[in-house]
Amino acid sequence: MFDTSISVNDLLFLAQGAWITILVTAISVFLGTLLGIFFGVLRYQVGPWWAAPITFVLDIFRSIPLLIQLVLVNAFVGIVLRLQISGFTVACGVLTFYTAAYCAEIVRGGIEAVPATTRRAARSLGLNWFQDMRYIVAPLATRVALPSWIGLALGVMKDSALVYVVQVTELLKSTQILITRLQEPLLLLTIGGLFYFVISFPIARLGGYLEKRWSND
C-alpha cells in the first residue's frame, strides 16, 4: 500500500518554489531577449571589427559556467560594492545577460538567413533601413530564429535551478529542502520533475504551433 508523509502544505511549498522559477525565467528571458535583439542587430549592422568589444563581453557570459557567474556577481555586489541587493535581483540580472549572450547569436543568425536579394529588392522599392528591418527582415528572421529561441527559453528555465547559490529558493531548492526533511527523494524528485514539465510544456507547444502555422503561410 502506498504511504507517504508528504502533506498539502509540502505541495504548496513546492508550488511556491515553482512560482519563483517561473518569475526568474520570465523576467530573465524577457529582458534578455530585448538585449539580445539589440546586440544581435548591432553586431550584424556594424560588422565584426566594430562589434568586437560587444562580442568579447558576450563570449564571457557564454563561456563561463552559470554557477560561477552567479557566485562571482553575488560576491562582487556584496563584498566589493557593498550593496544590499537581494539574491533574486542578482539571479535575474545574471540570467538576463546570460540569455542575451545566446539570444544575440540567434538574432544575428536569423538576420543573416534573410537572402540579400530580398533586402535589395526592399530597398529598391524605397524602403528605408527601419522599414526594411520591420516589414521584411523581422518576419523572416523570426521564423528562422524561433526554434532556437524556444530551446534557449527552456534551457534558461532549467538553468534557473542554479540560483540557489544566491539564496533563492526556487523549485529544485524547495525539493531538496523537503527531501532533507521527509527522506522521500524519489517521490519528491518525481513531483518536482512534474512541476518542471508543467512549466515547460506550454512553451514547447507554443513554439510547435507557431512553426506549424508559419510553415503553412
NORDASUL-V998775 format. One record per backbone hydrogen bond with DSSP energy under -0.5 kcal/mol. NH is the residue of the N-H (numbers start at 1). CO is the residue of the C=O. E is the energy in kcal/mol with one decimal. If there is no record, write none. Layout:
# NORDASUL-V998775
nh = {NH	NH}
co = {CO	CO}
e = {E	E}
This chain:
# NORDASUL-V998775
nh = {11	12	13	14	15	16	17	18	19	20	21	22	23	24	25	26	27	28	29	30	31	32	33	34	35	36	37	38	39	40	41	42	43	44	45	46	47	50	51	52	55	56	57	58	59	60	61	62	63	64	69	70	71	72	73	74	75	76	77	78	79	80	80	81	83	85	90	91	92	93	94	95	96	97	98	99	100	101	102	103	104	105	106	107	108	109	110	111	112	113	114	118	119	120	121	122	123	124	125	126	127	132	133	134	135	136	136	137	138	140	141	142	143	144	145	146	149	150	151	152	153	154	155	156	157	158	159	160	161	162	163	164	165	166	167	168	169	170	171	174	175	176	177	178	179	180	181	182	183	188	189	190	191	192	193	194	195	196	197	198	199	200	201	202	203	204	205	206	207	208	209	210	211	212	213	214	215	216	216	217}
co = {7	8	9	10	11	12	13	14	15	16	17	18	19	20	21	22	23	24	25	26	27	28	29	30	31	32	33	34	35	36	37	38	39	40	41	42	43	46	47	49	51	52	53	54	55	56	57	58	59	60	65	66	67	68	69	70	71	72	73	74	75	75	76	76	77	83	86	87	88	89	90	91	92	93	94	95	96	97	98	99	100	101	102	103	104	105	106	107	108	109	111	115	115	116	117	118	119	120	121	123	122	128	129	130	131	131	132	132	133	136	137	138	139	140	141	142	145	146	147	148	149	150	151	152	153	154	155	156	158	159	160	161	162	163	164	163	167	168	17	170	171	172	173	174	175	176	177	178	179	184	185	186	187	188	189	190	191	192	193	194	195	196	197	198	199	200	201	202	203	204	205	206	207	208	209	210	211	212	213	214}
e = {-1.7	-2.3	-2.1	-2.0	-2.2	-2.2	-1.8	-2.4	-2.1	-1.9	-2.1	-2.4	-2.6	-2.8	-2.4	-3.0	-2.6	-2.2	-2.9	-2.3	-2.4	-2.5	-2.2	-1.9	-2.5	-2.6	-2.6	-2.0	-3.0	-2.8	-2.5	-2.3	-2.8	-1.9	-2.6	-2.6	-1.0	-0.5	-1.6	-1.1	-2.8	-2.5	-2.0	-2.6	-2.4	-1.3	-1.4	-1.7	-2.1	-2.3	-1.9	-2.5	-2.0	-2.8	-2.7	-2.1	-2.2	-2.8	-2.6	-2.1	-3.2	-0.9	-0.6	-2.6	-2.6	-1.3	-2.1	-2.8	-2.4	-2.4	-2.7	-2.5	-1.9	-1.8	-2.3	-2.5	-2.5	-2.1	-1.2	-3.0	-2.4	-0.7	-1.7	-2.8	-2.5	-2.5	-2.1	-2.5	-2.4	-1.1	-1.5	-0.5	-1.5	-2.4	-2.1	-1.8	-2.2	-2.2	-1.1	-1.7	-1.8	-2.6	-2.5	-2.4	-2.8	-0.5	-1.7	-2.5	-2.7	-1.3	-3.4	-2.2	-1.3	-1.3	-2.7	-2.1	-2.4	-2.7	-2.0	-2.1	-2.7	-2.3	-2.1	-2.6	-2.0	-1.9	-2.7	-1.5	-1.5	-2.2	-1.6	-0.7	-1.8	-1.6	-1.8	-1.1	-0.6	-1.5	-0.9	-2.6	-2.2	-2.4	-2.3	-2.0	-2.3	-2.2	-1.6	-3.4	-2.2	-2.2	-2.7	-1.9	-2.3	-2.7	-2.6	-2.0	-2.0	-2.1	-2.3	-2.6	-1.9	-2.6	-2.8	-0.7	-0.5	-2.2	-2.7	-2.3	-2.2	-2.2	-2.5	-2.5	-2.3	-2.2	-2.5	-2.7	-2.0	-0.9	-0.6	-1.0}
